[in-house]
Amino acid sequence: MKIVDSQVHIWGADTPERPWPARHPPHREPLDKLELAAEMDKAGVHRAVIVPPSWEGDRNDLANDAATTHPDRFATMGRFDPDAPGARETIKDWKKQPGMLGMRFTFHTDVLRQPLIDGRFDWVWGEMEKLGIPAMVLFHHEYMHLADQLAGRYPGLRLVLDHLGLKSAKDVSEATNFATLDNVLALAKRPNVAAKVSAMPCYADDKTYPFKSVHPHIRRVFDAFGPRRTFWGTDWSRLPCSYRQGVTMFTEEMPWLKGQDLDWVMGRGVCEWLGWKL
């Protein structure tokens, strides 16, 4: 079984030569491809999808470098600015970049959500559908209807719902976070929508491994979306446990998840969805 993490970050330092926009602080000190690869080796993770973090702005340089130098281990879901000069030309050759599988958009803060509400993304979705570019999107539950509208309007556009649309555990409890999970499960009716059960230990009130309090929520997502549209991931840089425990929480602690279903959830599904050949 190939273990493929559907979301990890790498990033550099905030320097005058490579400044960050004023968005929000990072998970920790800078994390590079070498440290990530070493941690993946210890955890038994074969591949990872690099998602450039929002605190660095709409840049993909470090992720693209990792995917170029280690194509057997890393691929990228890149950030894209619809307002950038030449954006309409850039999107045409998006998937020609080495290791580039698609795009990732975060709409979980007022600043990041406003361009979507203003309609500045309207032209992007149709182009992505036409060009076969999948997207990972982060909407909170109260805005999940926007993702549903996108999926219905562009049935050829493959969407992945990040972290089940959950909010930071610093802000809300597990009970509050999952009280509106039905807003996510409702999108399972859309065949072009998948869900990432990523960073799940981060949302558990049960603070100790194997974080059993969130297992029933994961099961609900699995039952709704099925094994081929439910993708395991860690967002490792903010896990409250070891990388290895982020893996074994799924592979050893959920007896109902086994056989081919486990194979799909732990990596095969996200690779096939994004077109990353195993």
C-alpha positions in Angstrom: 0.0 0.0 0.0 1.3 3.4 -1.0 0.9 6.0 1.8 0.3 9.4 0.2 -0.2 12.5 2.3 -2.8 14.8 0.7 -1.5 17.9 2.4 1.8 19.1 3.7 3.5 22.6 3.7 7.0 23.7 3.2 8.1 27.3 3.4 11.1 29.6 3.8 11.8 32.5 6.1 10.2 36.0 5.8 13.1 38.1 4.5 13.5 41.4 2.5 14.5 39.2 -0.5 11.4 37.0 -0.1 8.8 38.9 1.9 5.5 37.6 3.1 2.2 39.4 2.9 0.6 40.4 6.2 -1.9 37.5 6.5 -1.2 35.3 9.5 1.7 33.6 11.3 3.1 30.2 10.2 2.7 26.9 12.0 6.4 27.0 13.2 9.9 27.9 12.0 10.7 27.4 8.3 10.3 23.9 7.0 12.2 22.7 3.9 11.9 19.7 1.6 14.9 17.9 3.2 13.4 18.0 6.7 10.0 17.0 5.4 11.4 14.0 3.4 13.3 12.8 6.4 10.2 12.9 8.5 8.2 11.1 5.8 10.9 8.3 5.8 10.5 7.9 9.6 6.7 7.8 9.3 6.5 5.4 6.4 5.0 8.0 4.0 5.9 7.4 0.4 4.6 10.6 -1.2 3.1 13.9 -0.3 1.1 16.7 -2.0 2.7 20.0 -1.2 0.3 22.8 -0.6 2.1 26.2 -0.5 0.9 27.9 2.7 -1.1 31.1 2.6 1.3 33.0 4.9 3.9 33.1 2.1 1.5 34.6 -0.4 0.6 33.3 -3.8 4.0 31.7 -4.5 4.9 28.2 -5.5 8.7 28.3 -5.9 9.7 26.1 -3.0 7.0 23.5 -3.8 7.9 23.4 -7.5 11.6 23.0 -6.6 10.8 20.0 -4.4 8.5 18.4 -7.0 11.2 19.0 -9.7 14.1 17.5 -7.7 12.1 14.7 -6.1 9.3 13.9 -8.6 8.9 10.4 -7.0 8.0 12.0 -3.7 6.5 15.4 -4.1 3.9 17.1 -6.3 2.2 20.5 -6.0 -1.3 22.0 -5.7 -0.2 25.5 -6.5 -1.5 28.9 -5.4 -2.9 31.1 -8.1 -3.8 34.8 -8.1 -6.6 35.7 -10.5 -5.6 39.4 -10.4 -2.0 38.9 -11.1 -0.7 40.4 -14.4 -0.8 37.8 -17.2 -3.0 35.4 -15.1 -5.2 34.5 -18.1 -2.1 33.4 -20.0 -0.4 31.7 -17.0 -3.4 29.4 -16.4 -3.1 28.0 -20.0 0.2 26.3 -19.2 -0.4 25.6 -15.5 0.0 21.8 -15.7 3.1 22.1 -17.9 5.0 23.0 -14.7 6.9 19.9 -13.5 5.0 18.2 -10.7 2.1 20.6 -10.8 -1.2 18.8 -10.3 -3.7 21.6 -9.8 -4.5 24.6 -7.7 -5.3 25.3 -4.1 -7.5 28.2 -2.8 -8.1 29.2 0.7 -11.3 31.2 1.6 -11.2 30.8 5.3 -10.6 34.4 6.3 -12.3 37.6 5.5 -9.2 38.9 3.5 -8.9 35.7 1.5 -12.6 35.2 1.0 -13.4 38.7 -0.4 -12.0 38.2 -3.9 -14.3 35.2 -4.3 -17.3 37.2 -3.1 -16.3 40.1 -5.3 -16.4 37.8 -8.4 -12.8 38.0 -9.2 -12.5 34.2 -9.4 -15.5 33.8 -11.7 -13.4 33.4 -14.8 -11.0 31.0 -13.2 -13.4 28.1 -12.5 -14.5 27.8 -16.2 -10.9 27.8 -17.3 -9.9 25.2 -14.8 -12.8 23.0 -15.9 -11.8 23.4 -19.6 -8.1 22.7 -18.9 -8.7 19.8 -16.6 -7.1 21.5 -13.5 -8.4 20.2 -10.2 -8.7 22.4 -7.1 -8.3 22.0 -3.4 -10.5 24.5 -1.6 -10.9 25.6 2.0 -14.3 26.9 2.9 -15.7 27.0 6.4 -19.1 25.3 7.0 -21.2 28.5 6.7 -19.8 29.1 3.3 -19.9 25.5 2.0 -22.9 26.4 -0.1 -20.5 28.4 -2.3 -18.5 25.2 -2.9 -21.7 23.4 -3.7 -22.6 26.1 -6.3 -19.2 25.8 -7.9 -19.5 22.0 -8.2 -23.0 22.3 -9.7 -22.1 25.0 -12.1 -18.9 23.3 -13.3 -19.5 19.5 -13.2 -16.2 18.8 -15.0 -14.2 20.7 -12.3 -12.8 18.3 -9.6 -12.9 19.9 -6.2 -11.4 18.6 -2.9 -12.7 20.0 0.4 -9.8 20.7 2.7 -9.9 19.7 6.4 -13.6 19.1 6.1 -14.1 22.9 6.3 -13.2 22.8 10.1 -12.1 25.9 12.0 -9.0 26.2 14.1 -9.4 24.2 17.3 -8.1 27.4 19.1 -11.3 29.1 18.2 -14.0 26.4 18.6 -14.5 23.1 20.4 -14.8 19.7 18.6 -18.6 19.6 19.3 -19.1 23.0 17.7 -16.8 22.3 14.8 -18.6 19.0 13.9 -22.1 20.2 14.7 -22.5 21.5 11.1 -20.6 18.6 9.4 -23.8 18.0 7.4 -23.0 21.1 5.4 -20.0 19.1 4.1 -21.7 15.7 3.8 -24.4 17.3 1.6 -21.7 17.8 -1.1 -21.2 14.1 -1.4 -24.1 14.1 -3.9 -21.8 15.9 -6.3 -19.6 13.3 -8.1 -16.9 15.9 -8.8 -16.4 16.6 -5.0 -14.0 14.8 -2.7 -13.2 15.4 1.0 -9.8 15.5 2.8 -9.9 14.0 6.3 -6.7 15.9 6.9 -5.3 17.2 10.2 -8.0 15.4 12.1 -6.0 15.1 15.4 -5.9 19.0 15.4 -9.7 19.1 15.9 -10.1 16.5 18.6 -11.1 17.4 22.2 -9.5 14.1 23.1 -5.9 15.4 23.1 -4.2 12.0 23.3 -3.4 9.5 20.5 -5.3 7.9 18.8 -7.8 10.8 19.2 -10.8 8.5 19.3 -13.3 11.3 19.7 -13.0 12.2 16.0 -13.2 8.7 14.7 -17.0 8.7 14.4 -16.9 12.0 12.4 -14.3 10.4 10.0 -16.6 7.4 9.6 -19.5 9.7 8.6 -17.4 11.3 5.9 -16.2 7.9 4.7 -19.8 6.6 4.6 -21.0 9.7 2.6 -18.1 10.1 0.1 -16.9 6.5 -0.1 -13.3 5.3 -0.1 -12.4 6.7 -3.5 -13.4 10.3 -2.5 -12.1 10.4 1.1 -8.4 11.4 1.3 -6.2 11.0 4.3 -3.7 13.8 5.1 -1.9 15.3 8.0 -0.9 19.0 7.5 2.1 17.6 9.4 3.6 20.9 10.5 0.7 21.5 13.0 0.0 17.9 14.1 -0.2 17.5 17.9 1.3 14.1 17.6 4.2 12.4 15.7 4.0 12.0 11.9 3.9 8.2 12.3 1.0 8.5 14.7 -0.8 10.6 12.1 -0.5 7.5 9.8 -1.3 4.7 12.3 -4.3 6.6 13.6 -5.9 5.5 10.3 -4.0 2.3 9.5 -4.1 0.6 12.9 -6.8 2.3 15.1 -9.9 2.2 12.9 -10.8 -1.5 12.5 -13.6 -0.7 10.1 -11.1 0.8 7.6 -9.3 -2.1 6.0 -8.4 -3.8 2.7 -9.0 -1.9 -0.5 -10.9 0.8 1.3 -7.8 1.6 3.4 -5.6 1.5 0.2 -7.9 4.1 -1.4 -8.1 6.4 1.6 -4.4 6.3 2.4 -3.2 7.4 -1.0 -4.6 5.7 -4.1 -7.7 7.8 -4.1 -6.0 11.2 -4.0 -3.4 10.1 -6.7 -6.1 9.0 -9.1 -8.3 12.1 -8.4 -5.4 14.5 -9.1 -3.8 12.5 -11.9 -0.6 11.6 -10.1 0.4 8.2 -11.5 1.4 5.6 -8.9 
